[in-house]
Amino acid sequence: MGKNILILNGSPRARGNTALLIRAFAEGAQAAGHEVTCFDLQKMDLHPCLGCCKGGRDVNSPCVQKDDMHKIYPVYREADVVVLASPMYYWAFSAQLKMAFDRLFAVAECNPGYANPKKDCCLIMAAEGNTPDNWKPVLDYYHSLMHFMEWTDRGAVLAGGVFEAGAVAGQPVLEEARALGASL
């Protein structure tokens, strides 16, 4: 039986390296019988978390802010797998991805003790640098997220040395992305 896969695309480039990696991942996942929904966060009307802790009162509209997160929440609730896709910006996720991810707390507010829904997760990231030191801050954060959210890490595709938009085209890392999508 296929899985529901949610991709949160934190890249502002519509034709950038992250987009190419996402496309390859989605092709692999769909070929394996999975349903894939991707949100291009840059194109959405999203606002940062207010830290108000007043969400969770309405399961269908868990956040007090009424913006395009209302499109993401139902897909997130039904997702078996969440894919965090982003270019590396200053050794972290892009602001677009971090902002949307922070807003998922409103869903946890619907549950006793702010319990997060259990998910599998993948990381897709493109970056200029390609050394272990370059990836370390992002991977440390990602693995901490997996631990504290009690999610299961299903793998990462890290495309280093790809600063210019489209530089990942034709590189073996695209097949790695496709294989990760198919492996779920």
Salt bridges, closest charged atoms under 4 A:
GLU27 OE1 - ARG178 NH2 2.88
ASP40 OD2 - LYS43 NZ 3.73
ASP45 OD1 - HIS47 NE2 2.95
ASP67 OD2 - ARG103 NH1 2.78
ASP68 OD1 - LYS71 NZ 3.62
ASP102 OD1 - LYS98 NZ 2.53
ASP120 OD2 - LYS3 NZ 3.92
ASP120 OD2 - ARG154 NH1 3.09
ASP140 OD2 - LYS136 NZ 2.56
GLU150 OE1 - LYS118 NZ 3.23
ASP153 OD2 - HIS143 ND1 3.98
GLU175 OE1 - ARG178 NH1 3.01
